[in-house]
Amino acid sequence: MDQLAAMRAFVRVVETGNFTRAAEALDTPKPTITKLVQSLEGHVRTKLLNRTTRRVTVTPDGAAYYERVVRLIADIDELDASMTMSQASLQGRLRVDVGTAAASLIILPALPDFHARYPEIQIDLGVSDRPADLIAEGVDCVVRAGTITDQSLVARRIAEIHMMNCAAPSYLARHGEPRHPLDLEKDHHVIGFMHLRTGRVETYDFASNGEQHEIRARYVVAVNEGNAFMAAALAGLGIAQVPVFMAYPYLLDGRLKPVLTEWATGVYPLHVVYPPNRHLSNKLRVFVDWIADLFARDGLLKKRGAPEG
C-alpha cells in the first residue's frame, strides 16, 4: 500500500462526502480510491468510514485520524515545496472559479500577461455567479465579492466593489427618472438579481444623510448571472443597481444613464479565497499574487461613480 496516497484518498473522501467526487477530484478511478481507503483501514486496524448506499460518514476514530492526517499532509507538501522552490518549474493545472463580470471584463483580458510569465500553468476557469464549494468541487481558489461567511476558508482581500444605480435611456423615456428610492416601489421597475440556490431576489439598498431604505421593488425580469443582468438593463427592462466597473463602459457611450446619484448604494469587499488545508502550491501562490496585483491596479475597479461631464 502507498500509505501517503491512501491518506490523501481518505482525506478527499471525507471532504467531498463520497467516493465518486473524491475520485473526480483526484483524477483517479473510483475502485482505486475504494481500495486505498480499505487498505488504510486495514493498516490502522480500525474502521474510519461508515458506508451506506446513500452516503459516507466518518466514524469517531476516522474523525480523529482525519484531523491528524490533514496536518501531516500539509506539512509534507510544505516540506516538498521548500526543498524544490528554487528549481521547481511552475506548471500544471489550476482550477479557479470567478464571477462572470470579473472574468469577462478584468481577468480574461489580462490573462495573456499571466501566460507570458508562467507559460506552463493551465487555468481551468469556472465562470458563474453561483457560490462554488471549494472542497467538494476540487477548486483551488475563487474570486468573490461580499462577506466571507465560512470562517474555515482563507480569504485575501484584493479590492472593493462600488455600486451605483443606472438605467437605459429607453427606460427613462417611458417612465421618467426616479427622484427618491421610494419611487422604485411606486412607478418603476428594477432588474432583479436572483440567488441560484435559494431563488431569493436581492433588495435594493440606499443611504443618504442618515436616511436608509431597503427597497423590494417590482421587476419585469430577475436573473441569476451578471452579464444577463447588464443585458436586461441595456434592454430598458428596469433600473439596475450594479457594480460601477460593470456599468462604466456603457455610461461612457450613453447606453446607460446614472440615476439617484445622491444616494449611496454600498461597497463590497472582493476576496480571493482558498481552502486552509490545501497546500498553497507554487503555481497557486503566483496566481493569487498575480490576481491580487491585477485587481489592485485595475482602472475600472478604481471608478467610484459615473463619468464626469
Sequence and secondary structure as in RCSB ss.txt:
>XXXX:A:sequence
MDQLAAMRAFVRVVETGNFTRAAEALDTPKPTITKLVQSLEGHVRTKLLNRTTRRVTVTPDGAAYYERVVRLIAD
IDELDASMTMSQASLQGRLRVDVGTAAASLIILPALPDFHARYPEIQIDLGVSDRPADLIAEGVDCVVRAGTITD
QSLVARRIAEIHMMNCAAPSYLARHGEPRHPLDLEKDHHVIGFMHLRTGRVETYDFASNGEQHEIRARYVVAVNE
GNAFMAAALAGLGIAQVPVFMAYPYLLDGRLKPVLTEWATGVYPLHVVYPPNRHLSNKLRVFVDWIADLFARDGL
LKKRGAPEG
>XXXX:A:secstr
  HHHHHHHHHHHHHHSSHHHHHHHHT  HHHHHHHHHHHHHHHTS  EEE SS EEE HHHHHHHHHHHHHHHH
HHHHHHHHHTTT    EEEEEEE HHHIIIIIHHHHHHHHHH TTEEEEEEE SS   HHHHT SEEEEES    
TTSEEEEEEEEEEEEEE HHHHHHH   SSGGGGGTT  EEEEB TTT  B  EEEEETTEEEEE   EEEEESS
HHHHHHHHHTTSSBEEEEHHHHHHHHHTTSSEE  TTSB  EEEEEEEE TTS   HHHHHHHHHHHHHHHH TT
TT  SS   
